[in-house]
Amino acid sequence: MVRVKGGTAAHARHKKVRDAAKGYRGKNRTTFRLAKQATMKAGMHAYVGRKLKKRVFRRLWISRISAALRNIGERYSEIKNKWLHAKMDVDRKALSELAVNYPKVFEKVVKVAKK
């Protein structure tokens, strides 16, 4: 059996991990084992953060819509139910944009839902 040395492949693999760990502090940047652990943990945090971002934005949109509805004298839960029964396909993101930037248009959308 011929001896196979994996030096170039290992070097490339280590370099890839160390490049991913750029900007980390101390040995987490330079030592392969610690850099590997740090990048894995950073990847886990990034994954969770992407999921959390969706939750946070949904809460923001709902609070914006709710605040705009309170100015009109309505409640979010009631109007959301009316939008559902009226089969109005306007998502929360678009409604919050209307509520913040175009309040007159938002009021018209609410009136349509109430009918």
MOMO-V522090 format. One record per helix or strand. SS is the DSSP state (helix for helix, strand for strand). FROM is the first residue (numbers start at 1). TO is the last residue. If there is no record, write none. Layout:
BEGIN
[[SS FROM TO] [SS FROM TO]]
END
This chain:
BEGIN
[[helix 7 20] [helix 27 30] [helix 32 72] [helix 76 85] [helix 92 101] [helix 103 114]]
END
